[in-house]
Amino acid sequence: MKQDLPIRHDILVQVEVVYAEQHSRPGQHVFVYFITLENRGHETVQLLRREWFIYDGNGEVRHVQGEGVVGEQPILEPGQSYQYNSFCPIASPPGSMQGYYTFQNTLGRLFHVQIPTFALRLPEANPRTLN
């Protein structure tokens, strides 16, 4: 993390990942991730930036950062949730993603919320049963 900002734990980050087989091919495996952010704190906050570290099965690391998420900088009042989805291609699974969001409160104070590490794995093959 570039800035030495406090890390807060009152914004809950939940992640679900799906392998997008129809958009994948050898050397480019696409994963769609669904994120829910829930403000469990007592003040209104706004998501300003995101920063990701993306790891693939070959040990390659990509660093991605930018403003907001999916073109938005959502404002979350206490008790509110925000959901979005995006995708990530990697060359060689399994991989993982982790990072953080930068938020600010209504007084303009910045803080980080960690995005927990989540796996980018191919689905298990369904074994065939012989009758």
Protein Blocks (a to p, Z undefined) as FASTA:
>chain_A
ZZacdddfkbccdddddddfklgcehiacdddddddddfbfbdcddfbdcdddddfkopa
cddddeheehiacdddehiacddddddddfbdcdddddddddddfkopacdddddddddd
dddddddddZZ
